[in-house]
């Protein structure tokens, strides 16, 4: 579905590392890498909630996960 969407002109995909415990990003990467030049991947980061492990949110880590 992602390949078809990109072929039809979808140029923006919104994702986040915590969607599907990281599976969403893995599916996007598997379907679309190498990414088309016109594709914009938007992601979000969040602070850990009380009791949850902290996740790194450096620019490298954020870009690496997508």
C-alpha atoms as a printed R data frame, in Angstrom:
   type eleno elety resid chain resno      x      y      z
1  ATOM     1    CA   UNK     A     1  0.000  0.000  0.000
2  ATOM     2    CA   UNK     A     2  2.846  2.412  0.782
3  ATOM     3    CA   UNK     A     3  4.527  1.810 -2.573
4  ATOM     4    CA   UNK     A     4  1.235  2.352 -4.366
5  ATOM     5    CA   UNK     A     5  0.543  5.548 -2.411
6  ATOM     6    CA   UNK     A     6  3.976  6.927 -3.329
7  ATOM     7    CA   UNK     A     7  3.441  5.927 -6.969
8  ATOM     8    CA   UNK     A     8  0.144  7.834 -6.957
9  ATOM     9    CA   UNK     A     9  1.838 10.992 -5.695
10 ATOM    10    CA   UNK     A    10  1.563 10.829 -1.918
11 ATOM    11    CA   UNK     A    11  4.590 12.837 -0.806
12 ATOM    12    CA   UNK     A    12  4.087 13.066  2.970
13 ATOM    13    CA   UNK     A    13  4.025 10.247  5.510
14 ATOM    14    CA   UNK     A    14  3.488 10.964  9.188
15 ATOM    15    CA   UNK     A    15  4.946  8.414 11.578
16 ATOM    16    CA   UNK     A    16  6.405  8.038 15.053
17 ATOM    17    CA   UNK     A    17  8.749  5.567 16.702
18 ATOM    18    CA   UNK     A    18  6.083  4.584 19.218
19 ATOM    19    CA   UNK     A    19  3.476  3.648 16.574
20 ATOM    20    CA   UNK     A    20  3.258 -0.108 16.760
21 ATOM    21    CA   UNK     A    21  6.305 -0.262 19.026
22 ATOM    22    CA   UNK     A    22  8.540  0.701 16.108
23 ATOM    23    CA   UNK     A    23  6.948 -1.675 13.594
24 ATOM    24    CA   UNK     A    24  5.387  1.162 11.597
25 ATOM    25    CA   UNK     A    25  8.785  2.691 10.847
26 ATOM    26    CA   UNK     A    26 10.211 -0.702  9.929
27 ATOM    27    CA   UNK     A    27  7.371 -1.247  7.442
28 ATOM    28    CA   UNK     A    28  7.855  2.206  5.911
29 ATOM    29    CA   UNK     A    29 11.594  1.599  5.575
30 ATOM    30    CA   UNK     A    30 11.094 -1.852  4.036
31 ATOM    31    CA   UNK     A    31  8.496 -0.608  1.550
32 ATOM    32    CA   UNK     A    32 10.033  2.660  0.426
33 ATOM    33    CA   UNK     A    33 13.807  2.675  1.009
34 ATOM    34    CA   UNK     A    34 15.616  4.172 -0.843
35 ATOM    35    CA   UNK     A    35 13.177  7.008 -0.332
36 ATOM    36    CA   UNK     A    36 11.937  9.018 -3.318
37 ATOM    37    CA   UNK     A    37 13.510 12.497 -3.350
38 ATOM    38    CA   UNK     A    38 10.128 14.214 -3.080
39 ATOM    39    CA   UNK     A    39  8.959 12.150 -0.090
40 ATOM    40    CA   UNK     A    40  8.722 13.908  3.268
41 ATOM    41    CA   UNK     A    41  8.755 11.705  6.351
42 ATOM    42    CA   UNK     A    42  7.466 13.481  9.437
43 ATOM    43    CA   UNK     A    43  8.015 11.957 12.845
44 ATOM    44    CA   UNK     A    44  7.342 12.830 16.439
45 ATOM    45    CA   UNK     A    45  9.200 12.308 19.668
46 ATOM    46    CA   UNK     A    46  7.830 12.312 23.157
47 ATOM    47    CA   UNK     A    47  9.053 12.328 26.675
48 ATOM    48    CA   UNK     A    48  8.801  9.090 28.576
49 ATOM    49    CA   UNK     A    49  5.815  8.858 30.866
50 ATOM    50    CA   UNK     A    50  6.429  8.116 34.509
51 ATOM    51    CA   UNK     A    51  7.582  4.536 34.916
52 ATOM    52    CA   UNK     A    52  8.468  4.056 31.239
53 ATOM    53    CA   UNK     A    53 12.031  3.703 29.985
54 ATOM    54    CA   UNK     A    54 13.507  6.847 28.463
55 ATOM    55    CA   UNK     A    55 14.078  6.899 24.721
56 ATOM    56    CA   UNK     A    56 16.840  8.826 23.077
57 ATOM    57    CA   UNK     A    57 15.636 11.732 20.980
58 ATOM    58    CA   UNK     A    58 18.862 12.998 19.415
59 ATOM    59    CA   UNK     A    59 18.616 14.056 15.742
60 ATOM    60    CA   UNK     A    60 20.657 10.980 14.791
61 ATOM    61    CA   UNK     A    61 18.408  8.584 16.704
62 ATOM    62    CA   UNK     A    62 15.233 10.138 15.300
63 ATOM    63    CA   UNK     A    63 16.482  9.985 11.696
64 ATOM    64    CA   UNK     A    64 17.893  6.474 12.163
65 ATOM    65    CA   UNK     A    65 14.561  5.058 13.325
66 ATOM    66    CA   UNK     A    66 12.838  6.132 10.125
